[in-house]
Amino acid sequence: MKSKRIHRIIGLLLVLPVIGWTITGVIFFIKPGYQAAYDQLAVKTYPLEKSFVIPESKEWKEVRLLKTILGYHLLVKTENGFEHLDPITFQSKEIPVGLALNSLFNDSFLNKSERYGQVISSDNFNVITSKGIEVSLNWDRLTLRQKGEDTKLINTLYKIHYLQWTPFKGINQYMGIIGLILLMTLTIFGLKMYISARNKSTSSNTP
């Protein structure tokens, strides 16, 4: 009787987590809208039409020469991270502002206008598009990162699935651990009750 009572209590405690795991698990399996939500947006590049003499440097671990609507870019990787240089002067490339910077974003949206539209507002390297998508630019790496309402929704579902129900990381970790312990305990008690019931049934059928 005690085992059944504990089993019921744990079952009640796990009602919400199990519902959450089931619903989100189905969504993660089907993955509706994932392709658009996690679209790998990239800065649009063009063929190199001129050559540059790039000096060798022991400090440069990786070197990339690119051409965008803004011109040529030399991206180098050092021990301290990435640097965005002008391939002629080898000084830090001037950061574009206003319409020039927006043109880099809009040029990258051309082949995916249904999702992104055009830039309607900007704040440094972060813009909002006419489709409500937030896009940020990492100037040193010359990479783009996007997120829309669909991205936020899927990220929220992941938080529900992994019991990240509070804004506190430490508490969320404990909730995840406790949830797994309760689930394991529920399984053990269920198995124990099954074995006990089967033993009783075997005993009662024995002449």
C-alpha positions in Angstrom: 0.0 0.0 0.0 2.9 2.4 0.8 4.5 1.8 -2.5 1.2 2.5 -4.3 0.8 5.8 -2.4 4.3 6.9 -3.2 3.7 5.9 -6.8 0.6 8.0 -7.0 2.3 11.0 -5.4 5.2 10.9 -7.8 2.8 10.4 -10.7 0.9 13.6 -9.7 4.2 15.5 -9.4 5.1 14.4 -12.9 1.8 15.2 -14.6 2.9 18.6 -16.0 6.5 17.6 -16.9 5.2 14.4 -18.7 2.6 16.5 -20.6 5.3 18.9 -21.6 7.7 16.2 -22.6 5.1 14.4 -24.7 3.9 17.5 -26.6 7.3 19.0 -27.2 8.7 15.5 -28.1 6.1 15.2 -30.9 7.0 18.6 -32.2 10.7 17.9 -32.1 10.1 14.7 -34.0 8.0 16.3 -36.7 10.0 19.6 -36.7 7.4 21.9 -38.3 8.8 25.2 -39.4 12.4 24.3 -38.3 14.0 25.1 -41.7 12.8 28.7 -41.7 13.2 29.3 -38.0 16.9 28.2 -38.1 17.7 29.4 -41.6 21.5 29.8 -42.0 21.5 33.3 -43.3 24.9 34.4 -44.8 26.3 37.6 -46.1 26.0 37.7 -49.9 29.4 37.5 -51.6 30.6 38.1 -55.2 33.4 36.6 -57.3 36.8 38.2 -56.7 37.6 40.5 -59.7 41.0 41.6 -58.6 44.0 40.1 -56.8 45.7 41.3 -53.7 49.2 40.7 -52.3 48.5 39.3 -48.9 51.6 39.2 -46.7 52.4 36.2 -44.5 52.1 36.7 -40.8 52.8 34.2 -38.0 50.0 35.8 -36.0 47.4 34.9 -38.7 46.0 31.4 -38.2 43.4 31.7 -41.0 43.0 34.2 -43.8 39.8 34.8 -46.0 39.4 37.3 -48.8 35.8 38.2 -49.6 33.9 40.6 -51.8 30.4 42.0 -50.8 28.3 44.9 -52.0 30.5 47.0 -49.7 33.7 46.0 -51.5 36.6 43.7 -50.5 37.2 42.3 -47.0 40.1 40.6 -45.5 39.2 38.4 -42.5 42.0 37.0 -40.4 42.0 34.8 -37.4 44.5 35.3 -34.6 45.0 33.9 -31.1 42.8 36.7 -29.9 40.0 36.1 -32.3 39.0 37.5 -35.7 40.0 40.8 -37.2 38.3 42.5 -40.2 40.9 44.3 -42.3 41.1 46.3 -45.4 43.0 44.2 -48.0 44.9 47.2 -49.3 46.0 49.0 -46.1 45.8 46.0 -43.8 44.2 48.3 -41.2 40.9 47.7 -39.5 38.2 48.1 -42.2 36.0 51.1 -41.6 32.6 50.1 -40.2 29.8 51.1 -42.5 26.8 53.0 -41.1 23.3 54.0 -42.2 22.3 53.1 -45.7 25.7 51.5 -46.5 25.3 49.0 -43.7 21.6 48.4 -44.5 22.6 47.6 -48.1 24.7 44.7 -46.8 21.7 43.3 -45.0 19.2 43.9 -47.9 21.6 42.4 -50.4 21.8 39.2 -48.2 18.0 39.1 -48.1 17.4 39.1 -51.9 17.1 35.4 -52.4 15.0 35.0 -49.3 12.7 38.0 -49.4 9.6 36.0 -48.4 11.1 35.5 -44.9 13.1 38.7 -44.5 11.7 41.4 -46.7 13.8 44.6 -46.2 15.4 46.5 -43.3 12.9 48.9 -41.7 14.9 49.8 -38.6 18.5 49.4 -37.4 20.6 49.8 -34.2 24.3 49.4 -35.0 24.7 45.8 -36.2 21.1 44.8 -35.3 18.2 45.3 -37.7 14.5 44.6 -37.8 13.0 43.6 -41.2 9.6 44.2 -42.7 8.8 40.6 -41.9 9.5 41.1 -38.2 12.8 39.1 -38.3 15.7 40.3 -36.1 19.1 40.0 -37.8 22.4 40.7 -36.2 25.8 41.1 -37.9 29.1 40.0 -36.5 31.4 42.5 -38.3 34.7 40.8 -37.3 33.6 37.5 -38.8 31.2 39.0 -41.4 28.4 36.5 -40.4 24.7 37.0 -39.9 22.4 35.6 -37.3 18.6 35.7 -37.5 15.6 35.0 -35.3 11.9 35.4 -35.7 8.8 34.7 -33.7 9.0 31.0 -34.9 12.6 30.8 -33.6 11.6 32.2 -30.2 8.6 29.8 -30.0 10.8 26.7 -30.7 13.4 27.9 -28.2 10.6 28.2 -25.6 9.5 24.7 -26.4 13.1 23.5 -25.7 13.0 25.2 -22.4 9.7 23.5 -21.5 11.1 20.2 -22.6 14.2 20.5 -20.4 12.3 21.9 -17.4 14.0 25.3 -17.8 10.9 27.0 -16.4 12.5 29.8 -14.4 14.9 32.6 -15.4 17.5 31.2 -13.0 20.0 28.7 -14.5 20.9 27.1 -11.2 17.2 26.4 -10.3 16.6 25.1 -13.8 19.5 22.6 -13.4 18.0 21.3 -10.2 14.6 21.0 -11.7 16.0 18.9 -14.5 17.8 16.6 -12.1 14.8 16.3 -9.8 12.6 15.5 -12.8 14.8 12.7 -14.0 15.1 11.3 -10.4 11.3 11.3 -10.0 10.8 9.7 -13.4 13.4 7.0 -12.5 11.8 6.5 -9.1 8.3 6.2 -10.7 9.6 3.5 -13.1 11.3 1.5 -10.2 8.1 1.7 -8.1 6.0 0.7 -11.1 8.2 -2.3 -11.8 8.2 -3.2 -8.1 4.4 -3.1 -8.0 4.2 -5.2 -11.1 6.5 -7.9 -9.8 4.7 -7.9 -6.4 1.3 -8.3 -8.1 2.6 -11.1 -10.3 4.1 -13.0 -7.4 0.8 -12.8 -5.5 -1.1 -14.0 -8.6 1.3 -16.9 -9.0 1.0 -17.8 -5.3 -2.8 -17.7 -5.4 -2.8 -20.1 -8.4 -0.5 -22.5 -6.8 -2.4 -25.6 -5.4 
